[in-house]
Amino acid sequence: HTITNFTPPLRRAAIVEQWVERVADPVDGKRMIFMVSVDAPEGEGQEQKRLAGYVVLFRPLTETGPFRGAVEKLLVSPDFRRR
């Protein structure tokens, strides 16, 4: 199970807006976002990537902030777990 930021019914616009804001956070130094993608299996089209997982690290805006990071969210696709 995952802790989610949204409740049903899911609204695509709200999800996109949240990610647009999150993508700006690394520029401000508030967060670091790491994403892992893998090539899609043959037969699913060339140049296709699948998101295997991502992690969001919160960076405190303090003197020691550049040296620390708290895992805010870690999500791994069920297709890529236990490998």
C-alpha positions in Angstrom: 0.0 0.0 0.0 1.1 3.5 -0.6 0.4 6.8 1.1 -1.2 8.9 -1.5 -1.7 12.7 -1.9 -5.1 12.4 -3.6 -8.5 10.8 -2.8 -11.0 9.4 -5.2 -12.3 10.5 -7.6 -8.9 11.2 -9.0 -8.6 14.4 -11.0 -5.9 14.4 -13.6 -5.5 18.2 -13.4 -4.8 18.1 -9.7 -2.2 15.4 -10.2 -0.5 17.2 -13.0 -0.5 20.5 -11.0 1.1 18.7 -8.0 3.9 17.3 -10.1 4.5 20.6 -11.9 5.1 22.1 -8.4 7.3 19.2 -7.3 9.5 19.5 -10.4 10.2 23.1 -9.5 11.4 22.1 -6.0 14.8 20.8 -7.0 15.5 24.2 -8.6 14.8 25.9 -5.3 16.8 23.3 -3.4 13.8 22.1 -1.4 13.8 18.5 -2.7 15.7 16.1 -4.8 13.8 13.7 -7.1 15.4 10.5 -8.5 13.5 8.5 -11.1 14.5 5.1 -12.5 13.2 4.1 -15.9 13.9 1.0 -17.9 13.5 0.0 -21.5 10.1 -1.5 -22.3 10.2 -5.2 -23.3 10.4 -6.0 -27.0 7.1 -5.8 -28.7 5.9 -2.7 -26.7 7.4 -0.3 -29.2 10.9 1.2 -29.6 12.1 4.1 -27.6 9.5 3.3 -24.9 10.5 3.6 -21.3 8.7 2.4 -18.2 9.0 4.1 -14.8 10.4 1.5 -12.4 10.3 3.8 -9.4 11.1 7.1 -7.8 12.2 8.7 -4.6 11.7 12.2 -3.3 14.2 13.5 -0.7 13.2 16.6 1.3 16.2 18.9 2.0 15.8 21.1 5.1 16.5 24.7 4.4 19.0 24.9 7.3 22.8 25.3 7.6 23.2 21.5 7.5 20.5 21.0 4.9 22.9 20.4 2.0 24.3 17.4 3.8 21.0 15.8 4.8 17.9 14.5 3.1 14.7 12.8 4.5 12.9 10.3 2.4 9.6 11.9 1.7 8.3 9.3 -0.7 9.6 6.1 -2.2 7.6 4.2 -4.8 8.6 1.1 -6.7 6.3 -0.3 -9.3 5.1 -3.8 -8.3 6.6 -5.1 -11.6 10.1 -4.2 -10.3 9.9 -5.2 -6.7 12.1 -8.0 -5.1 14.7 -8.0 -7.9 
